[in-house]
Amino acid sequence: MTAHNEKNQSTWERLEQGRQAKAAKGGYVGYGSPPFGQCSVNGELVDNPTEAEVVELIRRHHKSGKSLQKIANWLNNNGYKTKRGQLWQRISVKRVLDRLYGRTPKITAVTSHSDDNPESPQSSE
């Protein structure tokens, strides 16, 4: 590793440590846009009242038994847009509900082992 790479590595490590410390205190660390229903003000997440109303509508429709697609269709038919001004899709509705109910999205870990063959299933003997 060159001196330049070592310096960059330590810079990235310091940035990541700072982000983790801020996140631990409940601060917004700036990875992507804030979740639907919130916005960033002076580096902190705060509720966005307009979007919070839409979150409540989504919650009510979900509690009444509507499917994710039916909720998305209802939002689109009534002129509601996502944070980026797009039409609602069922995955967008699911993400709002997952955040609302404290569920975390599934993250698929990619592991690289020399013995693994991604094209054939592992047999369990």
C-alpha positions as CSV (number, residue, x, y, z in Angstrom):
1,M,0.0,0.0,0.0
2,T,1.4,3.4,-1.0
3,A,1.6,6.4,1.4
4,H,-1.2,8.0,-0.7
5,N,-3.4,5.0,-0.2
6,E,-2.7,4.8,3.5
7,K,-3.6,8.5,3.9
8,N,-6.8,8.0,1.9
9,Q,-7.6,4.9,4.0
10,S,-7.2,6.7,7.2
11,T,-9.3,9.6,5.9
12,W,-12.1,7.3,5.0
13,E,-11.8,5.5,8.3
14,R,-12.1,8.8,10.2
15,L,-15.1,9.8,8.1
16,E,-16.8,6.5,8.8
17,Q,-16.1,6.8,12.5
18,G,-17.6,10.2,12.6
19,R,-20.7,9.0,10.7
20,Q,-21.1,6.1,13.1
21,A,-20.7,8.4,16.1
22,K,-23.3,10.8,14.7
23,A,-25.7,8.0,13.9
24,A,-25.3,6.6,17.4
25,K,-26.6,9.9,18.7
26,G,-29.6,9.7,16.4
27,G,-28.1,12.2,13.9
28,Y,-28.5,12.0,10.1
29,V,-25.3,10.9,8.5
30,G,-26.3,11.8,4.9
31,Y,-26.4,8.5,3.1
32,G,-28.9,9.2,0.3
33,S,-32.0,11.3,0.7
34,P,-33.8,11.2,4.1
35,P,-36.6,8.6,4.4
36,F,-40.1,9.6,3.3
37,G,-41.7,11.5,6.1
38,Q,-38.6,13.2,7.2
39,C,-36.2,15.9,5.9
40,S,-32.7,17.1,7.0
41,V,-32.5,20.5,8.7
42,N,-29.0,21.5,9.7
43,G,-27.8,18.0,9.5
44,E,-30.6,16.5,11.7
45,L,-33.6,14.5,10.6
46,V,-36.9,16.2,11.4
47,D,-40.5,15.2,10.5
48,N,-41.8,16.6,7.3
49,P,-45.5,17.4,8.1
50,T,-46.8,17.0,4.5
51,E,-45.0,13.6,4.0
52,A,-46.0,12.5,7.6
53,E,-49.7,12.9,6.5
54,V,-49.0,10.5,3.5
55,V,-47.3,8.1,5.9
56,E,-50.4,8.1,8.0
57,L,-52.6,7.5,5.0
58,I,-50.4,4.5,4.0
59,R,-50.6,3.1,7.5
60,R,-54.4,3.4,7.5
61,H,-54.8,1.7,4.1
62,H,-52.5,-1.1,5.2
63,K,-54.3,-1.6,8.5
64,S,-57.6,-1.9,6.5
65,G,-56.1,-4.8,4.6
66,K,-55.3,-3.2,1.2
67,S,-52.4,-4.7,-0.7
68,L,-49.2,-2.7,-1.3
69,Q,-50.2,-2.3,-5.0
70,K,-53.7,-1.1,-4.1
71,I,-52.2,1.5,-1.7
72,A,-49.7,2.6,-4.4
73,N,-52.6,2.9,-7.0
74,W,-54.7,4.9,-4.5
75,L,-51.9,7.3,-3.8
76,N,-51.2,7.8,-7.5
77,N,-54.9,8.2,-8.3
78,N,-55.2,10.9,-5.6
79,G,-52.2,12.9,-6.8
80,Y,-49.7,11.9,-4.1
81,K,-46.0,11.7,-5.3
82,T,-42.9,10.1,-3.7
83,K,-40.2,12.3,-2.3
84,R,-38.6,12.6,-5.7
85,G,-41.9,13.4,-7.4
86,Q,-42.4,10.0,-8.9
87,L,-45.4,7.7,-9.0
88,W,-45.8,5.3,-6.1
89,Q,-44.9,1.7,-6.6
90,R,-45.6,-1.2,-4.2
91,I,-41.9,-1.4,-3.1
92,S,-42.0,2.3,-2.2
93,V,-45.1,1.7,0.0
94,K,-43.4,-1.4,1.5
95,R,-40.3,0.7,2.5
96,V,-42.5,3.3,4.2
97,L,-44.3,0.6,6.1
98,D,-41.0,-1.2,7.0
99,R,-39.6,2.0,8.5
100,L,-42.9,2.8,10.2
101,Y,-43.1,-0.6,11.9
102,G,-39.4,-0.8,12.7
103,R,-38.6,-3.6,10.3
104,T,-35.3,-3.4,8.6
105,P,-34.9,-4.3,4.9
106,K,-33.2,-7.6,4.2
107,I,-29.6,-7.2,3.2
108,T,-28.1,-10.0,1.3
109,A,-24.5,-10.6,2.3
110,V,-22.2,-11.5,-0.5
111,T,-19.4,-13.8,0.6
112,S,-16.5,-15.0,-1.5
113,H,-15.1,-18.3,-0.6
114,S,-12.9,-20.2,-3.0
115,D,-14.9,-23.3,-2.4
116,D,-18.3,-21.7,-3.2
117,N,-19.7,-22.2,-6.6
118,P,-22.6,-19.7,-7.1
119,E,-24.0,-21.7,-10.0
120,S,-24.7,-24.9,-8.1
121,P,-26.6,-25.3,-4.8
122,Q,-24.7,-26.5,-1.8
123,S,-25.6,-30.0,-0.7
124,S,-26.1,-30.6,3.0
125,E,-24.7,-33.9,3.9
